[in-house]
Amino acid sequence: MNAVAQRVMITGVTGQDGALLATRLLREGVAVVGTHRPGVAADTWRLHELGVLDHPALTLAPLDLLDVDACRALVARSVPQSLFHLAGQSSVAESFRDPAGSVRANGLGTLNLLEAVRSSAPHAHFVLASSAEIFGAPEIAPQDETTPLAATTPYGLSKLLAHSAVAAWRASFGLHASCAILFNHESEWRDTAFVTRKLSRGAARIALGREESIALGNLEARRDFGYAPDYVAAMLAMAARETGGDYVLATGQACSIRDYACAAFAAAGITLDWFGEGFDEVGVERGSDRVCVRIDPALFRPSDAPLLVGDASKARTDLGFAPSLNVAGLAQRMVDADLRRERAAAGGGMH
Protein backbone atom coordinates (compact mmCIF):
# COMPACT_ATOMS: atom_id res chain seq x y z
CA MET A 1 0.00 0.00 0.00
CA ASN A 2 2.96 2.29 -0.53
CA ALA A 3 0.94 4.39 -2.99
CA VAL A 4 -1.53 5.28 -0.23
CA ALA A 5 0.41 5.58 3.01
CA GLN A 6 2.31 3.73 5.68
CA ARG A 7 0.32 5.37 8.46
CA VAL A 8 -3.43 5.86 8.21
CA MET A 9 -6.12 7.22 10.51
CA ILE A 10 -9.66 5.83 10.27
CA THR A 11 -12.54 7.36 12.15
CA GLY A 12 -15.28 4.86 12.88
CA VAL A 13 -12.91 1.92 12.64
CA THR A 14 -15.31 -0.44 14.40
CA GLY A 15 -18.07 0.01 11.80
CA GLN A 16 -18.51 -2.08 8.66
CA ASP A 17 -16.40 0.07 6.33
CA GLY A 18 -13.84 0.99 8.98
CA ALA A 19 -13.20 -2.60 9.97
CA LEU A 20 -12.90 -3.75 6.35
CA LEU A 21 -10.56 -0.87 5.53
CA ALA A 22 -8.39 -1.43 8.60
CA THR A 23 -8.14 -5.15 7.87
CA ARG A 24 -6.98 -4.57 4.33
CA LEU A 25 -4.40 -1.96 5.36
CA LEU A 26 -3.03 -3.93 8.30
CA ARG A 27 -2.54 -7.00 6.14
CA GLU A 28 -0.54 -4.85 3.71
CA GLY A 29 1.80 -3.58 6.42
CA VAL A 30 0.19 -0.19 7.08
CA ALA A 31 -0.07 1.13 10.64
CA VAL A 32 -3.64 2.13 11.52
CA VAL A 33 -4.96 4.52 14.17
CA GLY A 34 -8.67 3.84 14.46
CA THR A 35 -11.13 5.91 16.44
CA HIS A 36 -14.34 5.01 18.20
CA ARG A 37 -16.89 6.89 20.28
CA PRO A 38 -15.59 7.85 23.74
CA GLY A 39 -17.33 6.97 26.97
CA VAL A 40 -18.44 3.48 25.90
CA ALA A 41 -16.60 0.27 25.24
CA ALA A 42 -15.66 -0.06 21.58
CA ASP A 43 -17.89 -2.52 19.73
CA THR A 44 -15.05 -4.54 18.26
CA TRP A 45 -16.84 -7.71 17.06
CA ARG A 46 -16.10 -6.95 13.40
CA LEU A 47 -12.38 -6.46 14.00
CA HIS A 48 -12.40 -9.68 16.03
CA GLU A 49 -14.24 -11.65 13.36
CA LEU A 50 -11.91 -10.31 10.68
CA GLY A 51 -8.91 -11.40 12.75
CA VAL A 52 -7.18 -8.04 13.30
CA LEU A 53 -8.39 -6.87 16.72
CA ASP A 54 -5.05 -7.76 18.35
CA HIS A 55 -2.88 -6.74 15.40
CA PRO A 56 0.26 -4.96 16.73
CA ALA A 57 -0.04 -2.18 14.13
CA LEU A 58 -3.61 -1.29 15.13
CA THR A 59 -4.15 1.45 17.71
CA LEU A 60 -7.67 2.14 18.96
CA ALA A 61 -8.36 5.62 20.29
CA PRO A 62 -11.54 7.23 21.65
CA LEU A 63 -12.43 10.47 19.86
CA ASP A 64 -15.27 12.95 20.27
CA LEU A 65 -15.60 14.49 16.80
CA LEU A 66 -17.41 17.47 18.28
CA ASP A 67 -14.32 18.31 20.37
CA VAL A 68 -12.16 20.34 18.01
CA ASP A 69 -9.16 20.31 20.37
CA ALA A 70 -9.32 16.53 20.70
CA CYS A 71 -9.45 16.18 16.91
CA ARG A 72 -6.41 18.39 16.48
CA ALA A 73 -4.49 16.60 19.21
CA LEU A 74 -5.07 13.13 17.80
CA VAL A 75 -4.24 14.15 14.24
CA ALA A 76 -1.10 15.90 15.50
CA ARG A 77 -0.01 12.77 17.38
CA SER A 78 -0.82 10.41 14.53
CA VAL A 79 0.39 12.54 11.60
CA PRO A 80 -1.36 10.27 9.09
CA GLN A 81 -0.54 10.24 5.39
CA SER A 82 -4.22 9.47 4.75
CA LEU A 83 -7.32 10.01 6.88
CA PHE A 84 -10.54 8.15 6.11
CA HIS A 85 -13.49 9.81 7.80
CA LEU A 86 -16.10 7.08 8.17
CA ALA A 87 -17.51 7.89 11.61
CA GLY A 88 -20.78 9.62 12.33
CA GLN A 89 -24.49 9.04 12.65
CA SER A 90 -25.18 6.52 9.88
CA SER A 91 -28.92 5.84 10.20
CA VAL A 92 -31.48 7.67 8.07
CA ALA A 93 -34.22 6.53 10.46
CA GLU A 94 -32.34 7.86 13.50
CA SER A 95 -31.92 11.23 11.78
CA PHE A 96 -35.69 11.73 11.87
CA ARG A 97 -35.66 11.17 15.64
CA ASP A 98 -32.72 13.51 16.28
CA PRO A 99 -32.17 15.76 13.25
CA ALA A 100 -30.03 18.34 15.03
CA GLY A 101 -27.82 15.66 16.56
CA SER A 102 -27.30 14.06 13.14
CA VAL A 103 -26.30 17.37 11.59
CA ARG A 104 -23.85 18.02 14.45
CA ALA A 105 -22.33 14.55 14.29
CA ASN A 106 -21.91 14.37 10.52
CA GLY A 107 -21.53 18.03 9.61
CA LEU A 108 -19.65 19.69 12.47
CA GLY A 109 -17.59 16.57 13.11
CA THR A 110 -16.32 16.71 9.52
CA LEU A 111 -15.48 20.40 9.83
CA ASN A 112 -13.48 19.73 12.99
CA LEU A 113 -11.49 16.97 11.29
CA LEU A 114 -10.82 19.06 8.20
CA GLU A 115 -9.45 21.83 10.41
CA ALA A 116 -7.34 19.31 12.32
CA VAL A 117 -5.85 18.04 9.08
CA ARG A 118 -5.29 21.58 7.78
CA SER A 119 -3.34 22.54 10.89
CA SER A 120 -1.51 19.32 11.75
CA ALA A 121 -1.32 17.11 8.64
CA PRO A 122 -1.78 19.41 5.64
CA HIS A 123 -0.31 16.92 3.18
CA ALA A 124 -2.61 14.05 4.19
CA HIS A 125 -5.27 12.88 1.75
CA PHE A 126 -8.66 13.24 3.43
CA VAL A 127 -11.37 10.84 2.21
CA LEU A 128 -14.95 11.34 3.35
CA ALA A 129 -17.61 8.65 3.29
CA SER A 130 -20.35 10.73 1.68
CA SER A 131 -23.77 9.34 0.75
CA ALA A 132 -26.26 9.07 -2.11
CA GLU A 133 -28.75 10.67 0.29
CA ILE A 134 -27.23 14.03 -0.69
CA PHE A 135 -29.22 13.73 -3.94
CA GLY A 136 -32.55 13.71 -2.11
CA ALA A 137 -35.32 12.43 -4.37
CA PRO A 138 -33.78 13.05 -7.81
CA GLU A 139 -36.02 13.13 -10.87
CA ILE A 140 -33.29 11.79 -13.15
CA ALA A 141 -31.65 8.37 -12.87
CA PRO A 142 -28.97 7.22 -12.64
CA GLN A 143 -27.21 9.78 -10.48
CA ASP A 144 -23.59 10.77 -11.02
CA GLU A 145 -21.15 13.43 -9.84
CA THR A 146 -23.02 16.14 -11.81
CA THR A 147 -26.47 15.40 -10.35
CA PRO A 148 -27.86 18.40 -8.41
CA LEU A 149 -27.60 18.06 -4.63
CA ALA A 150 -30.91 18.48 -2.83
CA ALA A 151 -31.12 16.56 0.44
CA THR A 152 -34.65 15.73 1.60
CA THR A 153 -33.90 14.00 4.93
CA PRO A 154 -32.03 15.20 8.03
CA TYR A 155 -29.44 12.52 7.37
CA GLY A 156 -29.06 13.67 3.78
CA LEU A 157 -28.64 17.25 4.98
CA SER A 158 -25.99 16.22 7.49
CA LYS A 159 -24.05 14.41 4.78
CA LEU A 160 -24.52 17.28 2.35
CA LEU A 161 -22.93 19.65 4.86
CA ALA A 162 -19.97 17.30 5.25
CA HIS A 163 -19.70 16.75 1.50
CA SER A 164 -19.78 20.49 0.79
CA ALA A 165 -17.22 21.18 3.51
CA VAL A 166 -14.74 18.81 1.86
CA ALA A 167 -15.23 20.59 -1.48
CA ALA A 168 -14.84 24.00 0.22
CA TRP A 169 -11.66 23.07 2.11
CA ARG A 170 -10.24 21.54 -1.06
CA ALA A 171 -10.93 24.72 -3.04
CA SER A 172 -10.15 27.26 -0.31
CA PHE A 173 -7.15 25.71 1.41
CA GLY A 174 -5.75 23.29 -1.15
CA LEU A 175 -6.36 20.19 0.93
CA HIS A 176 -6.00 16.82 -0.76
CA ALA A 177 -9.61 15.91 -0.05
CA SER A 178 -12.05 13.52 -1.72
CA CYS A 179 -15.66 12.41 -1.30
CA ALA A 180 -16.83 8.85 -1.88
CA ILE A 181 -20.51 9.24 -2.76
CA LEU A 182 -21.55 5.85 -1.46
CA PHE A 183 -24.71 4.16 -2.60
CA ASN A 184 -25.95 1.25 -0.48
CA HIS A 185 -23.01 -1.07 0.15
CA GLU A 186 -23.60 -4.12 2.25
CA SER A 187 -21.76 -7.11 3.65
CA GLU A 188 -21.88 -9.79 6.31
CA TRP A 189 -20.45 -7.14 8.66
CA ARG A 190 -23.38 -4.75 8.27
CA ASP A 191 -25.19 -3.63 11.43
CA THR A 192 -28.54 -5.32 12.09
CA ALA A 193 -30.27 -1.92 12.03
CA PHE A 194 -29.81 -1.86 8.23
CA VAL A 195 -32.49 -3.58 6.19
CA THR A 196 -30.14 -5.92 4.32
CA ARG A 197 -28.65 -7.36 7.53
CA LYS A 198 -32.06 -7.35 9.18
CA LEU A 199 -33.18 -9.53 6.28
CA SER A 200 -30.15 -11.83 6.24
CA ARG A 201 -30.29 -12.41 9.99
CA GLY A 202 -34.06 -12.74 9.97
CA ALA A 203 -34.07 -15.20 7.07
CA ALA A 204 -31.37 -17.28 8.77
CA ARG A 205 -33.23 -17.35 12.07
CA ILE A 206 -36.56 -18.18 10.41
CA ALA A 207 -34.97 -20.98 8.38
CA LEU A 208 -33.53 -22.42 11.61
CA GLY A 209 -36.87 -22.11 13.41
CA ARG A 210 -35.64 -19.46 15.86
CA GLU A 211 -37.84 -16.60 14.69
CA GLU A 212 -41.35 -16.47 13.24
CA SER A 213 -41.30 -13.38 11.02
CA ILE A 214 -39.69 -10.00 10.49
CA ALA A 215 -41.24 -6.57 9.94
CA LEU A 216 -40.31 -4.27 7.07
CA GLY A 217 -41.36 -0.81 5.94
CA ASN A 218 -41.60 0.48 2.37
CA LEU A 219 -41.20 -2.47 0.02
CA GLU A 220 -41.38 -0.27 -3.08
CA ALA A 221 -38.25 1.78 -2.39
CA ARG A 222 -35.54 0.86 -4.90
CA ARG A 223 -31.87 1.07 -4.02
CA ASP A 224 -28.50 0.32 -5.58
CA PHE A 225 -26.96 -2.49 -3.49
CA GLY A 226 -23.29 -3.35 -3.80
CA TYR A 227 -20.69 -5.32 -1.83
CA ALA A 228 -18.84 -3.21 0.75
CA PRO A 229 -15.28 -4.54 0.20
CA ASP A 230 -15.46 -3.28 -3.41
CA TYR A 231 -16.28 0.21 -2.13
CA VAL A 232 -13.50 0.13 0.45
CA ALA A 233 -11.03 -0.76 -2.31
CA ALA A 234 -12.25 2.25 -4.31
CA MET A 235 -11.76 4.57 -1.33
CA LEU A 236 -8.19 3.33 -1.01
CA ALA A 237 -7.67 4.06 -4.70
CA MET A 238 -9.04 7.58 -4.13
CA ALA A 239 -6.49 8.18 -1.37
CA ALA A 240 -3.68 7.03 -3.67
CA ARG A 241 -4.46 9.70 -6.25
CA GLU A 242 -2.38 12.88 -6.33
CA THR A 243 -5.44 15.12 -6.46
CA GLY A 244 -8.73 15.08 -4.64
CA GLY A 245 -12.08 14.51 -6.30
CA ASP A 246 -15.60 13.24 -5.87
CA TYR A 247 -16.65 9.76 -6.99
CA VAL A 248 -20.00 7.99 -7.14
CA LEU A 249 -19.59 4.37 -6.04
CA ALA A 250 -22.53 2.24 -7.15
CA THR A 251 -23.44 -0.82 -9.22
CA GLY A 252 -25.85 0.93 -11.59
CA GLN A 253 -28.57 -1.65 -10.83
CA ALA A 254 -31.64 -0.87 -8.72
CA CYS A 255 -33.46 -3.44 -6.59
CA SER A 256 -36.66 -2.99 -4.58
CA ILE A 257 -36.75 -3.93 -0.92
CA ARG A 258 -39.35 -6.56 -1.83
CA ASP A 259 -36.99 -8.14 -4.35
CA TYR A 260 -34.08 -8.00 -1.91
CA ALA A 261 -36.25 -9.76 0.67
CA CYS A 262 -36.97 -12.49 -1.89
CA ALA A 263 -33.24 -12.88 -2.56
CA ALA A 264 -32.39 -13.10 1.14
CA PHE A 265 -35.03 -15.73 1.89
CA ALA A 266 -34.10 -17.68 -1.25
CA ALA A 267 -30.54 -17.78 0.06
CA ALA A 268 -31.92 -19.44 3.19
CA GLY A 269 -33.93 -21.95 1.13
CA ILE A 270 -37.29 -20.20 1.43
CA THR A 271 -39.32 -18.96 -1.56
CA LEU A 272 -41.61 -16.05 -0.76
CA ASP A 273 -44.99 -15.34 -2.32
CA TRP A 274 -46.69 -12.01 -1.66
CA PHE A 275 -50.33 -11.50 -0.76
CA GLY A 276 -52.41 -8.48 0.19
CA GLU A 277 -51.89 -4.77 -0.39
CA GLY A 278 -50.52 -1.78 1.47
CA PHE A 279 -49.94 -2.28 5.18
CA ASP A 280 -51.68 -5.67 4.97
CA GLU A 281 -49.21 -7.17 2.50
CA VAL A 282 -47.37 -10.26 3.71
CA GLY A 283 -44.60 -12.49 2.41
CA VAL A 284 -45.56 -16.14 2.82
CA GLU A 285 -43.36 -19.20 2.44
CA ARG A 286 -44.35 -21.05 -0.71
CA GLY A 287 -45.89 -24.41 0.02
CA SER A 288 -46.94 -23.46 3.56
CA ASP A 289 -48.98 -20.85 5.38
CA ARG A 290 -45.98 -19.47 7.31
CA VAL A 291 -45.89 -15.66 7.18
CA CYS A 292 -42.23 -14.66 7.06
CA VAL A 293 -42.52 -10.92 6.32
CA ARG A 294 -45.05 -8.43 7.63
CA ILE A 295 -45.39 -4.68 7.08
CA ASP A 296 -45.01 -2.26 9.99
CA PRO A 297 -46.30 1.27 9.22
CA ALA A 298 -43.97 2.63 11.92
CA LEU A 299 -41.00 1.66 9.74
CA PHE A 300 -42.03 3.96 6.87
CA ARG A 301 -39.92 7.11 6.64
CA PRO A 302 -41.53 10.56 6.49
CA SER A 303 -39.47 11.19 3.34
CA ASP A 304 -38.09 8.37 1.21
CA ALA A 305 -36.69 8.65 -2.31
CA PRO A 306 -38.42 6.09 -4.55
CA LEU A 307 -35.27 5.40 -6.59
CA LEU A 308 -31.57 5.89 -5.93
CA VAL A 309 -29.25 4.27 -8.48
CA GLY A 310 -25.75 5.43 -9.35
CA ASP A 311 -23.57 5.80 -12.42
CA ALA A 312 -20.00 4.94 -11.38
CA SER A 313 -18.42 5.52 -14.81
CA LYS A 314 -15.89 8.00 -13.43
CA ALA A 315 -14.85 5.58 -10.67
CA ARG A 316 -14.47 2.76 -13.15
CA THR A 317 -12.19 4.88 -15.32
CA ASP A 318 -10.11 6.58 -12.62
CA LEU A 319 -10.12 4.01 -9.82
CA GLY A 320 -10.67 0.67 -11.51
CA PHE A 321 -13.86 0.25 -9.50
CA ALA A 322 -15.75 -2.93 -10.44
CA PRO A 323 -18.66 -4.38 -8.44
CA SER A 324 -18.02 -8.06 -7.75
CA LEU A 325 -21.44 -9.33 -6.61
CA ASN A 326 -25.00 -8.99 -7.88
CA VAL A 327 -27.94 -8.85 -5.45
CA ALA A 328 -28.38 -12.63 -5.38
CA GLY A 329 -24.69 -13.17 -4.64
CA LEU A 330 -24.65 -10.44 -2.01
CA ALA A 331 -27.73 -11.82 -0.25
CA GLN A 332 -26.29 -15.36 -0.35
CA ARG A 333 -23.02 -14.25 1.23
CA MET A 334 -24.80 -12.36 4.00
CA VAL A 335 -27.28 -15.14 4.77
CA ASP A 336 -24.54 -17.78 4.79
CA ALA A 337 -22.60 -15.71 7.34
CA ASP A 338 -25.65 -15.30 9.56
CA LEU A 339 -26.45 -19.00 9.35
CA ARG A 340 -22.90 -19.74 10.54
CA ARG A 341 -23.24 -17.24 13.38
CA GLU A 342 -26.60 -18.61 14.48
CA ARG A 343 -25.32 -22.19 14.48
CA ALA A 344 -22.15 -21.17 16.33
CA ALA A 345 -24.22 -19.30 18.93
CA ALA A 346 -26.43 -22.35 19.43
CA GLY A 347 -23.32 -24.45 19.92
CA GLY A 348 -21.75 -22.01 22.34
CA GLY A 349 -19.37 -20.52 19.79
CA MET A 350 -18.40 -16.86 19.59
CA HIS A 351 -20.12 -14.24 17.42
LINPEJO-V860593 format. One record per pair of residues at least 12 apart in sequence whose C-alpha atoms are under 8 Angstrom apart, sorted by the first residue. I is the first residue (numbers start at 1). J is the second residue. Records with the same first field share a line. If there is no record, write none. Layout:
BEGIN
I=J ; J
END
This chain:
BEGIN
1=25 ; 28 ; 29 ; 30
3=240
4=81 ; 82 ; 236 ; 237 ; 239 ; 240
5=30 ; 80 ; 81 ; 82 ; 240
6=29 ; 30 ; 31 ; 81
7=30 ; 31 ; 32 ; 33 ; 78 ; 79 ; 80 ; 81 ; 82
8=30 ; 31 ; 32 ; 33 ; 80 ; 81 ; 82 ; 83 ; 84
9=32 ; 33 ; 34 ; 35 ; 78 ; 80 ; 82 ; 83 ; 84
10=22 ; 32 ; 33 ; 34 ; 35 ; 83 ; 84 ; 85 ; 86
11=34 ; 35 ; 36 ; 83 ; 84 ; 85 ; 86 ; 87
12=34 ; 35 ; 36 ; 37 ; 85 ; 86 ; 87 ; 88
13=34 ; 35 ; 36 ; 86 ; 87
14=34 ; 35 ; 36 ; 42 ; 43 ; 44 ; 45 ; 46 ; 47
15=46 ; 87 ; 190 ; 191
16=46 ; 187 ; 189 ; 190 ; 191 ; 228
17=86 ; 228 ; 229 ; 232
18=86
19=46 ; 47 ; 50
20=50 ; 229 ; 232
21=232 ; 233
22=34
23=47 ; 50 ; 51 ; 52
26=52 ; 55 ; 57 ; 58
30=57
31=57 ; 58
32=57 ; 58 ; 59
33=58 ; 59 ; 60 ; 61 ; 78
34=58 ; 59 ; 60 ; 61
35=60 ; 61 ; 62 ; 63
36=60 ; 61 ; 62 ; 63 ; 87
37=62 ; 63 ; 64
38=62 ; 63 ; 64
39=62
45=351
46=189
49=351
65=105 ; 108 ; 109 ; 110 ; 112 ; 113
66=104 ; 105 ; 108 ; 109 ; 112
67=112
68=112 ; 113 ; 116
71=112 ; 113 ; 116
72=112 ; 113 ; 115 ; 116 ; 117 ; 119 ; 120
73=116
75=116 ; 117 ; 120 ; 121
76=116 ; 120 ; 121
79=120 ; 121
80=121 ; 124
81=121 ; 123 ; 124 ; 125
82=124 ; 125 ; 126 ; 127 ; 239
83=124 ; 125 ; 126 ; 127
84=126 ; 127 ; 128 ; 129
85=110 ; 126 ; 127 ; 128 ; 129
86=128 ; 129
87=106
88=102 ; 105 ; 106 ; 109
89=102 ; 105 ; 106
90=155
91=155 ; 194
92=153 ; 154 ; 155 ; 156
93=301
95=153 ; 154 ; 155
96=153 ; 154 ; 155
99=154 ; 155
100=154
102=154 ; 155 ; 158
103=154 ; 155 ; 157 ; 158 ; 159 ; 161
104=158
105=158
106=158 ; 159 ; 161 ; 162
107=158 ; 159 ; 160 ; 161 ; 162
108=162
110=162 ; 165
111=162 ; 165
114=126 ; 166 ; 169
118=173 ; 175
122=175
123=175 ; 176
124=175 ; 176
125=175 ; 176 ; 177 ; 178 ; 239 ; 244
126=175 ; 176 ; 177 ; 178 ; 239
127=177 ; 178 ; 179 ; 180 ; 235 ; 238 ; 239
128=163 ; 166 ; 177 ; 178 ; 179 ; 180
129=179 ; 180 ; 181 ; 182
130=159 ; 160 ; 162 ; 163 ; 179 ; 180 ; 181 ; 182
131=156 ; 159 ; 180 ; 181 ; 182 ; 183
132=156 ; 181 ; 182 ; 183 ; 184 ; 308
133=151 ; 152 ; 153 ; 155 ; 156 ; 159
134=149 ; 150 ; 151 ; 152 ; 156 ; 157 ; 159 ; 160
135=147 ; 148 ; 149 ; 150 ; 151 ; 156
136=149 ; 150 ; 151 ; 152 ; 153 ; 156 ; 305
137=150 ; 151 ; 152 ; 304 ; 305 ; 306 ; 307 ; 308
138=150 ; 305 ; 307 ; 308
141=307 ; 308 ; 309 ; 310
142=252 ; 308 ; 309 ; 310 ; 311
143=308 ; 309 ; 310 ; 311
144=248 ; 310 ; 311 ; 312
145=246 ; 247 ; 248
152=303
153=303 ; 304
163=179
166=178 ; 179
170=244
175=244
176=242 ; 243 ; 244
177=243 ; 244 ; 245
178=238 ; 239 ; 244 ; 245 ; 246 ; 247
179=245 ; 246 ; 247
180=235 ; 246 ; 247 ; 248 ; 249
181=246 ; 247 ; 248 ; 249
182=231 ; 248 ; 249 ; 250
183=223 ; 224 ; 225 ; 226 ; 248 ; 249 ; 250 ; 308 ; 309 ; 310
184=223 ; 224 ; 225 ; 226 ; 250
185=225 ; 226 ; 227 ; 228 ; 231
186=225 ; 226 ; 227 ; 228 ; 330
187=227 ; 228 ; 229 ; 330 ; 333 ; 334
188=333 ; 334 ; 335 ; 337 ; 338
195=216
196=260 ; 331
197=334
199=214 ; 261 ; 264 ; 265
200=264 ; 265 ; 331 ; 334 ; 335 ; 338
201=335 ; 338 ; 339
202=214
203=264 ; 265 ; 268 ; 335
204=265 ; 268 ; 335 ; 336 ; 338 ; 339 ; 342
205=339 ; 342
206=292
207=268 ; 269 ; 270
212=291 ; 292
213=291 ; 292 ; 293 ; 294
214=292 ; 293 ; 294
215=293 ; 294 ; 295 ; 296
216=293 ; 294 ; 295 ; 296 ; 299
217=295 ; 296 ; 297 ; 298 ; 299 ; 300
218=257 ; 295 ; 299 ; 300
219=256 ; 257 ; 258
220=256 ; 257 ; 258 ; 306
221=256 ; 257 ; 304 ; 305 ; 306 ; 307
222=254 ; 255 ; 256 ; 257 ; 306 ; 307 ; 308 ; 309
223=254 ; 255 ; 256 ; 257 ; 307 ; 308 ; 309
224=250 ; 251 ; 252 ; 253 ; 254 ; 255 ; 308 ; 309 ; 310
225=250 ; 251 ; 253 ; 254 ; 255 ; 327
226=250 ; 251 ; 323 ; 325 ; 326 ; 327 ; 330
227=323 ; 324 ; 325 ; 330
230=321 ; 322 ; 323 ; 324
231=249 ; 321
233=321
234=249 ; 315 ; 319 ; 320 ; 321
237=319
238=319
247=312 ; 314 ; 315
248=310 ; 311 ; 312 ; 314 ; 315
249=310 ; 311 ; 312 ; 315 ; 321
250=309 ; 310 ; 311 ; 312 ; 323
251=309 ; 310 ; 311 ; 312 ; 323
252=309 ; 310 ; 311 ; 312
253=309 ; 310
254=307 ; 308 ; 309
255=327
260=327 ; 331
263=327 ; 328 ; 331 ; 332
264=328 ; 331 ; 332 ; 335
267=328 ; 331 ; 332 ; 335 ; 336
268=332 ; 335 ; 336
270=285 ; 286
271=285 ; 286
272=284 ; 285 ; 286 ; 292
273=285 ; 286
279=295 ; 296 ; 297
280=294 ; 295
281=294 ; 295
282=294 ; 295
END
